[in-house]
Amino acid sequence: MTQKIRNGESLVLLRHDWSRAELRALFELPLPELIFRAQTVHRQFFDPAEVQVSTLLSIKTGGCPEDCAYCPQSAHFDTGVEASKLASVEAALAAARAAQAAGATRFCMGAAWRAPKDHDLDGVCAMVEGVRALGMESCVTLGMLTDAQAVRLGAAGLDYYNHNLDTSPEFYGEIITTRTYQDRLDTLAHIRDAGIKLCCGGIVGMGEALEDRVGLIAMLATLPVHPESVPINMLVQVEGTPLAGSRTLDPIDFVRMIAVARIAMPASMVRLSAGRQEMSDETQALCFLAGANSIFSGEKLLTTANPEHERDRRLFDRLGLVAMPL
């Protein structure tokens, strides 16, 4: 299957038939060759000096009934994260205005729910409408959705819905037992059917094998439509979660993940997401060379630390990068 998109004056066909063998072969390329291929593809669709800047706000923290082994917001683990109620619309929009003033063009809001109740969407839809009124792109992550809930968010003007696959189907059961892989795929289908763009990626450094990274990219790149946004997260180890104390992933392996995602989904925004606080400037520079063109900026990603705006400004200045306009 192919997906047709317009790139300038040309009609480009995107592949959806990637095999695991093809993707594995990309992972195994010498790093200079892999980055060259990724950068070549990247330049066909994007300005290599532009990076989209987004900000993520937790609008409902902690108390989640899911048992995701990486998550400090799970009620199953003692991580010191206190459960809270849904933030007010006013508080969320104040944070959005501050993010916009700091240079963000997309505002993302996350709630620690397994799945929202219908009445929960009243406030979330008002937040989405308010973010859109500011002239920013909107994104939310709320857990699993019904088709009717997806339609309601779409009617509110939601641009993106984040719902990650996390890892390969084979490794998934080692990380999460409270929802199935198919549950995630069903929510992705509801989002697509409602006309909302997908933000969908995963996490590496959870003890998975190379084959699981191959499997995650294969699942994403063979969806009927590639996710418009593909966040690649490095595990942030939080004391109290089952994955605390895991072996740290080699930064070069993380760069390879970014590069293969770029090659397999060339028109998608590949988002250098969680874990940047622990990354050197040099590792992040390699990720941008490998095709990453989106970051979260701001002191927190939901509950974990993230580089502040000023640190990102200095990094952009060193690398000659600029924030992507809306």
Rosetta blueprint (number, residue, H / E / L):
1 M L
2 T E
3 Q E
4 K E
5 I E
6 R E
7 N E
8 G L
9 E L
10 S E
11 L E
12 V E
13 L E
14 L E
15 R E
16 H L
17 D L
18 W L
19 S L
20 R H
21 A H
22 E H
23 L H
24 R H
25 A H
26 L H
27 F H
28 E L
29 L L
30 P L
31 L H
32 P H
33 E H
34 L H
35 I H
36 F H
37 R H
38 A H
39 Q H
40 T H
41 V H
42 H H
43 R H
44 Q H
45 F H
46 F L
47 D L
48 P L
49 A L
50 E E
51 V E
52 Q E
53 V E
54 S E
55 T E
56 L E
57 L E
58 S E
59 I E
60 K E
61 T L
62 G L
63 G L
64 C E
65 P L
66 E L
67 D L
68 C L
69 A L
70 Y L
71 C L
72 P L
73 Q L
74 S E
75 A L
76 H L
77 F L
78 D L
79 T L
80 G L
81 V L
82 E L
83 A L
84 S L
85 K L
86 L L
87 A L
88 S L
89 V H
90 E H
91 A H
92 A H
93 L H
94 A H
95 A H
96 A H
97 R H
98 A H
99 A H
100 Q H
101 A H
102 A L
103 G L
104 A L
105 T L
106 R E
107 F E
108 C E
109 M E
110 G E
111 A E
112 A L
113 W L
114 R L
115 A L
116 P L
117 K L
118 D L
119 H L
120 D H
121 L H
122 D H
123 G H
124 V H
125 C H
126 A H
127 M H
128 V H
129 E H
130 G H
131 V H
132 R H
133 A H
134 L L
135 G L
136 M L
137 E E
138 S E
139 C E
140 V E
141 T E
142 L L
143 G L
144 M L
145 L L
146 T L
147 D H
148 A H
149 Q H
150 A H
151 V H
152 R H
153 L H
154 G H
155 A H
156 A L
157 G L
158 L L
159 D L
160 Y E
161 Y E
162 N E
163 H L
164 N L
165 L L
166 D E
167 T L
168 S L
169 P H
170 E H
171 F H
172 Y H
173 G L
174 E L
175 I L
176 I L
177 T L
178 T L
179 R L
180 T L
181 Y H
182 Q H
183 D H
184 R H
185 L H
186 D H
187 T H
188 L H
189 A H
190 H H
191 I H
192 R H
193 D H
194 A L
195 G L
196 I L
197 K E
198 L E
199 C E
200 C L
201 G L
202 G E
203 I E
204 V E
205 G L
206 M L
207 G L
208 E L
209 A L
210 L H
211 E H
212 D H
213 R H
214 V H
215 G H
216 L H
217 I H
218 A H
219 M H
220 L H
221 A H
222 T L
223 L L
224 P L
225 V L
226 H L
227 P L
228 E L
229 S E
230 V E
231 P E
232 I E
233 N E
234 M E
235 L L
236 V L
237 Q L
238 V L
239 E L
240 G L
241 T L
242 P L
243 L L
244 A L
245 G L
246 S L
247 R L
248 T L
249 L L
250 D L
251 P H
252 I H
253 D H
254 F H
255 V H
256 R H
257 M H
258 I H
259 A H
260 V H
261 A H
262 R H
263 I H
264 A H
265 M L
266 P L
267 A L
268 S L
269 M E
270 V E
271 R E
272 L E
273 S L
274 A L
275 G L
276 R H
277 Q H
278 E H
279 M L
280 S L
281 D H
282 E H
283 T H
284 Q H
285 A H
286 L H
287 C H
288 F H
289 L H
290 A L
291 G L
292 A L
293 N L
294 S E
295 I E
296 F E
297 S L
298 G L
299 E L
300 K E
301 L E
302 L L
303 T L
304 T E
305 A E
306 N L
307 P L
308 E L
309 H H
310 E H
311 R H
312 D H
313 R H
314 R H
315 L H
316 F H
317 D H
318 R H
319 L H
320 G L
321 L L
322 V E
323 A E
324 M L
325 P L
326 L L
